[in-house]
Amino acid sequence: MRIIFFGTPEFAVPSLQALLAAGMDVAAVVTQPDRPRGRSHSTLLPSPVKAAALAAGIPVLQPERPRGDEFLDQLRAYDADIGVVVAYGHLLRPDVLAIPRLGLVNVHASLLPRWRGAAPIHWAVLSGDRETGVAIMRLEEGLDTGAVWHTRRTPIRDQDTTGGLFDRLSHLGAEALVEALPRIAAGEAPVPQSTEGVTLAPKVDRETARVVWNAPRQRVSCQIRAMDPFPGAWTTLGGKTIKLYGPTPYSPVESDFAAVDPGTLRSFDEALCVACQDGWLQVAEIVEAGASRMPATRWYRGAAPQALARFS
């Protein structure tokens, strides 16, 4: 099976490597152009998928937008049987979808039709889902609406972060892709998605990442873990932006919680806790703007020792 692979971030690399390990013919890789990275943004660096493709000796295409006669002619020249899309970062138009003989398939990081969109892992953690997974689906014009050939599932554990799930699902997606492609090549028809249970997962913005302290602590915990490592759940103290990591429900013995306002900080037995609607939430690490992560208790001793410190 001759494949054109579309992908950009680290999430897509295990799928590309799994195709190569399975002996499949990856004729070319399409990825986004080199972008400035690092603090200075002065050096153009390749995407993780480009780096993996070059290491394997695979030709790489990097259109600014995947459209236009020149790009379409380049794709046709590879005479691919199928296209595989894993977190490429652009919507593909019908003229691209029509080029491979078997169309294009997508490795999507959710159990469709739940969490269609750009940030399915963030929203699964944010919403307190107990399970997620990957779906191997037909790519079509709609937003993740294509029929599904294969799914693989994994639980979301109490301390899972979006970053941790990204890693786990990237490898689960690679396994599912290699399992599904022979069935697709054999002509197996995918199953249309249910019209029930559809939820959307748009890109996470700054306001979505702002912590709402007047909420149950389980909800706050989900929010902090969903934004870890990026963009980071944030709050403010004294006009400074503070990012929070590593939440754990905490029940100190010596606490009169009924009299505490949401967002109030307290230190109990070397644990920094913040009051939520229904109890204390311990925070393991904190980042002030422009600084590195540090243990929350050390930050509290140095930056917020006042007894009535309160996040807002």
C-alpha positions as CSV (number, residue, x, y, z in Angstrom):
1,M,0.0,0.0,0.0
2,R,1.5,3.3,-1.1
3,I,0.8,6.1,1.4
4,I,1.1,9.9,1.6
5,F,1.4,10.9,5.2
6,F,0.0,14.3,6.5
7,G,1.2,15.3,10.0
8,T,3.0,18.0,11.9
9,P,3.5,17.7,15.7
10,E,5.1,15.1,18.0
11,F,1.7,13.4,18.4
12,A,1.9,12.3,14.7
13,V,5.4,10.8,14.9
14,P,4.5,7.4,16.4
15,S,2.0,6.8,13.6
16,L,4.6,7.6,10.9
17,Q,7.1,5.3,12.6
18,A,4.5,2.5,13.0
19,L,3.8,2.6,9.3
20,L,7.5,2.3,8.5
21,A,8.0,-0.5,11.0
22,A,5.1,-2.4,9.4
23,G,6.9,-2.3,6.1
24,M,4.4,0.1,4.4
25,D,5.5,2.3,1.5
26,V,5.3,5.9,2.7
27,A,5.9,7.7,-0.6
28,A,5.9,11.3,0.9
29,V,5.2,13.3,3.9
30,V,3.2,16.6,3.9
31,T,3.9,18.8,6.9
32,Q,3.7,22.5,7.9
33,P,6.6,24.8,7.0
34,D,9.5,25.3,9.4
35,R,8.5,27.8,12.1
36,P,10.5,30.0,14.5
37,R,10.7,28.3,17.9
38,G,12.4,28.9,21.2
39,R,12.5,32.1,23.3
40,S,14.2,34.2,20.7
41,H,12.1,33.0,17.8
42,S,15.1,33.7,15.6
43,T,15.7,30.1,14.3
44,L,13.5,28.2,11.9
45,L,13.0,24.6,13.1
46,P,11.4,21.7,11.3
47,S,8.3,20.1,12.6
48,P,8.8,16.8,14.5
49,V,7.2,14.9,11.6
50,K,9.6,16.5,9.1
51,A,12.6,15.5,11.3
52,A,11.3,11.9,11.5
53,A,10.7,11.8,7.7
54,L,14.1,13.1,6.8
55,A,15.7,10.7,9.2
56,A,13.9,7.9,7.3
57,G,14.8,9.3,3.8
58,I,11.2,10.2,2.9
59,P,10.5,13.2,0.6
60,V,8.8,16.1,2.4
61,L,6.4,18.7,1.1
62,Q,5.7,21.8,3.1
63,P,3.1,24.0,1.5
64,E,2.0,27.1,3.4
65,R,-1.5,26.0,2.5
66,P,-2.3,22.5,1.1
67,R,-4.0,23.8,-2.1
68,G,-3.2,25.1,-5.6
69,D,-2.3,23.4,-8.9
70,E,1.4,22.9,-8.1
71,F,0.7,21.1,-4.8
72,L,-2.0,19.0,-6.3
73,D,0.2,17.9,-9.2
74,Q,3.0,17.0,-6.7
75,L,0.5,14.8,-4.8
76,R,-0.7,13.1,-8.0
77,A,2.8,12.3,-9.0
78,Y,3.2,10.0,-6.0
79,D,0.3,7.8,-7.2
80,A,-0.7,7.0,-3.6
81,D,-3.3,4.4,-2.7
82,I,-4.3,6.2,0.5
83,G,-3.6,9.3,2.5
84,V,-3.1,9.2,6.3
85,V,-3.7,12.3,8.3
86,V,-2.5,12.7,11.9
87,A,-2.7,16.2,13.5
88,Y,-1.6,17.9,10.2
89,G,-3.1,21.3,11.3
90,H,-5.0,22.2,8.1
91,L,-8.4,21.3,6.8
92,L,-8.0,19.4,3.4
93,R,-10.2,20.4,0.5
94,P,-12.2,18.0,-1.7
95,D,-9.6,18.2,-4.5
96,V,-7.0,16.8,-2.1
97,L,-9.3,14.2,-0.6
98,A,-10.0,12.9,-4.1
99,I,-6.4,12.2,-5.1
100,P,-5.5,8.9,-3.4
101,R,-7.4,5.8,-4.7
102,L,-8.8,4.9,-1.3
103,G,-9.2,8.5,-0.1
104,L,-7.8,9.7,3.2
105,V,-8.1,8.4,6.7
106,N,-7.6,10.3,10.0
107,V,-6.2,9.2,13.4
108,H,-8.5,11.2,15.7
109,A,-7.8,11.4,19.5
110,S,-11.3,10.7,20.8
111,L,-14.1,8.2,20.7
112,L,-16.2,9.8,18.0
113,P,-18.7,11.4,17.8
114,R,-17.6,12.7,21.2
115,W,-15.1,15.6,20.9
116,R,-15.0,16.5,17.3
117,G,-12.6,19.3,16.7
118,A,-9.1,20.6,17.3
119,A,-8.6,19.9,21.0
120,P,-10.3,16.6,21.9
121,I,-7.8,15.6,24.6
122,H,-8.0,18.9,26.4
123,W,-11.8,18.7,26.5
124,A,-12.0,15.1,27.6
125,V,-9.9,15.9,30.7
126,L,-11.6,19.2,31.3
127,S,-15.0,17.6,31.2
128,G,-14.1,14.8,33.7
129,D,-14.5,12.0,31.2
130,R,-13.5,8.6,32.6
131,E,-12.5,7.1,29.2
132,T,-11.2,8.3,25.9
133,G,-9.4,6.7,23.0
134,V,-8.7,7.0,19.3
135,A,-10.8,6.6,16.1
136,I,-9.6,5.7,12.7
137,M,-12.1,7.5,10.4
138,R,-12.6,8.5,6.8
139,L,-11.7,12.1,6.2
140,E,-14.3,14.2,4.6
141,E,-15.4,17.8,4.3
142,G,-17.2,17.9,7.6
143,L,-15.5,18.5,11.0
144,D,-14.5,15.0,12.1
145,T,-17.9,13.6,10.8
146,G,-16.5,10.7,8.7
147,A,-17.4,7.1,9.2
148,V,-15.2,5.0,11.5
149,W,-13.3,1.8,10.8
150,H,-11.6,1.2,14.1
151,T,-11.4,2.5,17.7
152,R,-9.1,1.8,20.7
153,R,-10.0,2.8,24.2
154,T,-8.1,3.9,27.3
155,P,-9.2,5.1,30.8
156,I,-8.6,8.6,32.0
157,R,-7.1,8.2,35.5
158,D,-7.5,10.7,38.4
159,Q,-4.1,12.3,37.9
160,D,-3.9,12.2,34.1
161,T,-3.0,15.4,32.4
162,T,-3.5,16.4,28.8
163,G,0.3,16.0,28.2
164,G,0.3,12.5,29.6
165,L,-2.7,11.5,27.5
166,F,-1.2,13.0,24.4
167,D,1.7,10.6,24.7
168,R,-0.5,7.6,25.5
169,L,-3.0,8.3,22.7
170,S,-0.2,9.0,20.1
171,H,1.0,5.4,20.5
172,L,-2.5,4.0,20.8
173,G,-3.4,5.8,17.6
174,A,-0.3,4.4,15.8
175,E,-1.3,0.8,16.9
176,A,-4.9,1.4,15.7
177,L,-3.8,2.8,12.4
178,V,-1.6,-0.2,11.6
179,E,-4.5,-2.5,12.6
180,A,-7.0,-0.7,10.5
181,L,-5.1,-0.2,7.2
182,P,-5.3,-3.8,6.0
183,R,-9.0,-3.8,6.6
184,I,-9.4,-0.6,4.6
185,A,-7.3,-2.0,1.8
186,A,-9.5,-5.1,1.7
187,G,-12.6,-2.9,1.1
188,E,-14.2,-3.1,4.5
189,A,-16.8,-0.4,4.8
190,P,-16.6,2.0,7.8
191,V,-19.4,2.5,10.2
192,P,-21.2,5.9,10.1
193,Q,-21.0,7.9,13.3
194,S,-24.0,8.1,15.6
195,T,-26.0,11.4,15.4
196,E,-26.4,11.2,19.2
197,G,-23.7,12.2,21.7
198,V,-22.0,14.7,19.4
199,T,-19.8,17.1,21.3
200,L,-17.3,19.7,20.0
201,A,-13.7,20.4,21.1
202,P,-12.7,23.8,19.8
203,K,-9.2,25.2,20.4
204,V,-8.6,26.1,24.0
205,D,-8.3,29.8,24.6
206,R,-7.0,31.9,27.5
207,E,-10.4,32.3,29.1
208,T,-11.0,28.6,29.1
209,A,-7.8,28.1,31.0
210,R,-8.7,30.7,33.7
211,V,-9.5,28.9,37.0
212,V,-12.9,29.4,38.5
213,W,-12.4,28.9,42.2
214,N,-16.2,29.0,43.0
215,A,-16.6,25.5,41.6
216,P,-16.4,22.0,43.0
217,R,-12.8,21.0,43.6
218,Q,-13.1,18.0,41.2
219,R,-14.0,20.4,38.4
220,V,-11.1,22.7,39.3
221,S,-8.8,19.7,39.4
222,C,-10.0,18.6,35.9
223,Q,-9.4,22.2,34.6
224,I,-5.8,22.4,35.9
225,R,-4.9,18.9,34.6
226,A,-6.6,19.7,31.2
227,M,-4.4,22.7,30.7
228,D,-1.1,20.9,31.7
229,P,1.3,21.5,30.0
230,F,-0.3,23.9,27.6
231,P,-1.6,26.6,27.9
232,G,-1.5,26.2,31.7
233,A,-4.4,26.9,34.0
234,W,-4.0,30.3,35.5
235,T,-5.3,32.7,38.1
236,T,-4.1,36.0,39.6
237,L,-2.6,37.2,42.9
238,G,-1.8,40.8,43.5
239,G,-2.1,41.6,39.8
240,K,0.4,38.8,38.8
241,T,-0.6,35.8,36.6
242,I,0.0,32.5,38.3
243,K,-0.1,29.1,36.6
244,L,-0.9,26.0,38.6
245,Y,0.0,22.3,38.2
246,G,-0.4,19.0,40.0
247,P,-3.8,19.3,41.8
248,T,-5.0,16.8,44.5
249,P,-8.0,17.0,46.7
250,Y,-6.9,17.6,50.3
251,S,-8.7,17.3,53.6
252,P,-6.7,18.9,56.5
253,V,-8.0,18.0,60.0
254,E,-7.4,21.5,61.4
255,S,-9.6,23.5,58.9
256,D,-12.8,25.4,59.5
257,F,-13.7,25.4,55.8
258,A,-17.1,26.9,56.1
259,A,-15.7,30.3,56.8
260,V,-13.3,30.4,53.9
261,D,-13.8,32.2,50.6
262,P,-13.1,30.4,47.3
263,G,-9.5,31.1,46.1
264,T,-8.1,31.4,49.6
265,L,-4.6,30.0,50.1
266,R,-3.5,28.0,53.2
267,S,-0.5,25.9,54.0
268,F,-1.3,22.6,55.8
269,D,1.5,20.2,56.8
270,E,3.8,21.4,53.9
271,A,0.9,21.2,51.5
272,L,-0.3,24.4,49.7
273,C,-4.1,24.3,49.4
274,V,-6.6,26.5,47.7
275,A,-10.3,26.7,48.7
276,C,-12.8,25.6,46.1
277,Q,-16.6,25.5,46.4
278,D,-16.7,22.3,48.4
279,G,-13.2,21.8,49.9
280,W,-9.5,22.3,49.7
281,L,-7.4,21.5,46.6
282,Q,-3.7,20.9,47.0
283,V,-1.4,22.4,44.3
284,A,2.0,20.8,43.7
285,E,3.7,23.3,41.5
286,I,3.3,27.0,40.5
287,V,4.7,29.2,37.8
288,E,4.8,33.0,37.9
289,A,4.9,34.8,34.6
290,G,8.5,34.6,33.2
291,A,9.7,32.1,35.8
292,S,10.2,28.3,35.9
293,R,8.0,25.8,37.7
294,M,8.7,25.5,41.4
295,P,7.2,23.6,44.3
296,A,4.1,25.4,45.4
297,T,5.0,25.5,49.1
298,R,8.4,27.2,48.3
299,W,6.6,29.7,46.2
300,Y,4.1,30.4,48.9
301,R,6.8,31.0,51.5
302,G,8.6,33.4,49.3
303,A,5.8,35.2,47.5
304,A,2.6,34.9,49.4
305,P,3.2,34.3,53.2
306,Q,0.3,36.6,54.2
307,A,-2.4,34.7,56.1
308,L,-5.3,36.0,53.9
309,A,-3.7,35.5,50.5
310,R,-6.4,34.8,47.9
311,F,-6.4,33.9,44.2
312,S,-8.8,35.7,42.0
